[in-house]
Amino acid sequence: MRKVTAKIRAAFIRGHSLSVGNTSTNGESVFLHGNEILYKSKDGAKVYGSLAGWNTPTTRERLNGITQDRWTQKDYEPYFNGDPIGENQWKETSL
């Protein structure tokens, strides 16, 4: 896990705001290059993640480092825990 990801993960879990390089959190959502890739439900009980249209190594690394699920790629297609997903699809995930 990259240092940026570790710092953002800690702040997101605590509900604090933090910006490190191209990644930021307001405690409720995580943004990469201004695109929302994670957010907490209003009651904070659930977390949802998305590639936000950017199936890149950096986006997958942030999601993999913050969540306990696996965001991968095979033949240029995105996968969530081994199942194909759309690049803009939101999936319930866990921290």
C-alpha positions as CSV (number, residue, x, y, z in Angstrom):
1,M,0.0,0.0,0.0
2,R,1.3,3.4,-0.9
3,K,1.8,6.0,1.9
4,V,-0.8,8.3,0.2
5,T,-3.3,5.5,0.4
6,A,-2.6,4.7,4.0
7,K,-3.0,8.3,5.1
8,I,-6.2,8.8,3.2
9,R,-7.6,5.5,4.5
10,A,-6.9,6.5,8.1
11,A,-8.5,9.9,7.6
12,F,-11.6,8.4,5.8
13,I,-12.2,5.8,8.5
14,R,-11.9,8.5,11.2
15,G,-14.2,10.8,9.3
16,H,-11.5,13.5,8.9
17,S,-10.6,15.7,5.9
18,L,-7.2,15.2,4.3
19,S,-5.6,15.9,1.0
20,V,-2.4,14.2,-0.1
21,G,-1.3,14.7,-3.7
22,N,-4.0,13.8,-6.2
23,T,-6.2,12.1,-3.5
24,S,-8.4,13.7,-0.9
25,T,-11.2,12.9,1.5
26,N,-13.7,15.0,3.3
27,G,-14.3,12.1,5.8
28,E,-17.5,11.1,3.9
29,S,-16.0,10.4,0.4
30,V,-12.7,9.8,-1.2
31,F,-11.7,11.6,-4.4
32,L,-8.9,10.8,-6.9
33,H,-8.2,13.7,-9.3
34,G,-11.5,15.2,-8.2
35,N,-13.5,12.0,-9.1
36,E,-15.4,10.4,-6.2
37,I,-14.3,6.7,-5.9
38,L,-15.6,5.9,-2.4
39,Y,-18.4,7.2,-0.2
40,K,-20.1,6.3,3.1
41,S,-23.9,6.0,3.3
42,K,-25.7,8.8,5.2
43,D,-25.8,6.6,8.3
44,G,-22.2,5.5,7.8
45,A,-23.2,1.8,8.0
46,K,-22.2,1.1,4.4
47,V,-19.4,2.0,2.0
48,Y,-19.6,2.1,-1.8
49,G,-16.8,2.2,-4.3
50,S,-16.4,2.8,-8.0
51,L,-13.7,3.2,-10.6
52,A,-15.5,6.4,-11.6
53,G,-14.9,5.7,-15.2
54,W,-11.1,5.4,-14.8
55,N,-10.0,1.8,-14.8
56,T,-6.4,2.7,-14.0
57,P,-3.7,1.2,-11.8
58,T,-3.9,4.2,-9.5
59,T,-7.6,4.0,-9.1
60,R,-7.5,0.3,-8.4
61,E,-4.6,0.7,-5.9
62,R,-6.5,3.3,-3.9
63,L,-9.7,1.1,-3.8
64,N,-7.7,-2.0,-2.9
65,G,-5.7,-0.2,-0.3
66,I,-8.8,1.4,1.4
67,T,-11.3,-1.5,1.1
68,Q,-11.1,-5.2,1.9
69,D,-12.3,-6.1,-1.6
70,R,-10.3,-6.8,-4.8
71,W,-10.6,-4.4,-7.7
72,T,-8.7,-5.9,-10.6
73,Q,-8.4,-6.0,-14.4
74,K,-8.3,-8.8,-16.9
75,D,-8.1,-8.3,-20.6
76,Y,-8.5,-4.5,-20.0
77,E,-11.9,-5.2,-18.3
78,P,-12.5,-4.2,-14.7
79,Y,-13.5,-6.8,-12.0
80,F,-14.8,-6.6,-8.5
81,N,-14.0,-9.7,-6.4
82,G,-13.6,-11.7,-9.6
83,D,-16.9,-10.6,-11.2
84,P,-16.9,-8.2,-14.2
85,I,-18.2,-4.7,-13.5
86,G,-18.7,-1.5,-15.4
87,E,-16.2,1.3,-15.0
88,N,-18.9,3.6,-13.6
89,Q,-20.7,0.9,-11.5
90,W,-20.9,1.4,-7.7
91,K,-20.4,-1.6,-5.5
92,E,-21.0,-2.1,-1.8
93,T,-17.6,-2.7,-0.2
94,S,-16.2,-3.0,3.3
95,L,-13.4,-1.3,5.1
